[in-house]
Amino acid sequence: MIVCLPVTADGQMGQSWGRADRVAIAEVGELGISKWEEFEVGWDKTHDALEHGQHHERIARFLTDHRVGCVVAGHMGPPMVQMLGEMGISVRLGASGEARKAAASARN
């Protein structure tokens, strides 16, 4: 399963999904995380700068390009949850603490 989550530079869960500065993509299998890659996405800067709908489109494109099947986050707005559901991406909210542990727990 490919998981995406907001992360901080020190390896913790980021505060917000749609306003994340940086995200990680993790490949999570039965034995844990087999691949971990971080990206500076700058969604915190584009959230209010883009026209209505463009921000969600940018996030959707990123997730599709990376074949993400699950998003793990502390919280996100209902419109984003709905969009991800329509894309067939599962959402796990309420995550906090160490990002790698949060990603690994998405397999459960």
Secondary structure, 3 states (H helix, E strand, C coil): CEEEEEECCCCEECCCCCCCCEEEEEEEECCEEEEEEEEECCHHHHCCCCCCCHHHHHHHHHHHHCCCCEEECCCCCHHHHHHHHHCCCEEECCCCCEHHHHHHHCCC
